[in-house]
Amino acid sequence: MIEMLFNPKRAERHPWEMFFVGLLYSIISLLIVGVIFARDSVLSQYGGILVVTFTVVCCLPFMYYLIKFEEDKDVQISQNGRLLKEHSKALRALMWLFLGFVLGFSLGYILMPQMTILFPSSINEVNFNAQISVFCAINNPSNYNQCIQQYGLSPVTGNATKSLLVMNIFANNIGVLIFTLIFSLVLGAGAIFILVWNASVISVAIGVFAKNNIINLPMGLLRYLIHGIPEIAAYFVGALAGGIVSVAIIRRDLQGERMWRILQDALLLIIISVIILFLSALVEVFITPQFF
């Protein structure tokens, strides 16, 4: 029902409305897993993946029609400048959707353990078990087990130079971008899984930074979204590129002049996403630490 209210055309006219859609989808997913699966001895072990899966299921209809809508633009519009401007409308809608995910997951991480009437005190071990594992593996691999028990420690950068950190972060992000491209090319709207997963991991980092205190949430959001917004924007641009080609193949639009127009547009989007990823790596290493 909700996907009928927020179709791609409406989302591009009022992109900020997608923030509330992302917020709603993430909270619904957390509640489903927290209420139905939290006390199940088997399924509770996969709660973090289930939260992401339910969120993705909610988003799939919107993502499919959005990518289809963008591929229509490739067929109808020949000017690159105008085409990029049209794609930017979809990007704004997706970014608002992502911000809704982040806030919803962050609120769930901070508030749900305090609702002991509805949920067990260890609810985060269910809803975010996989995300906490990833957070600890990235931030404190040498004391991984201890980090898991404490649910997060301060990031460990070691003795690496800043230039090396930039390249390591950039290389890791390029790997995620390639995976997103392949996922979107093979499954079309399926790339939303990668993006929801990233939103949930960022939310755990925000919750750990906020120390489970809602008062610290704004600073936690600022800490990770300074470089997180451009980084996720790059993944969305890549997902659009792969999804456009995927839909074009299905609809047999890769013929003649239209084929080169679509492929040129997809390549341009990929180049833009790579540039954004490099800039976000610079921001993460050189700018964010100046404030936190």
Secondary structure, 3 states (H helix, E strand, C coil): CHHHHCCHHHHHHCCCHHHHHHHHHHHHHHHHHHHHHCCCCCHHHHHHHHHHHHHHHHHHHHHHHHHHHHHHHHHHCCCHHHHHHHHHHHHHHHHHHHHHHHHHHHHHHHHHHHCCCCCCCCHHHHHCHHHHHHHHHHHCHHHHHHHHHHCCCCCCCCCCCHHHHHHHHHHHHHHHHHHHHHHHHHHHHHHHHHHHHHHHHHHHHHHHHCCCCHHHHHHHHHHHHHHHHHHHHHHHHHHHHHHHHHHHHHCCCCCHHHHHHHHHHHHHHHHHHHHHHHHHHHHHHHHHHHHC
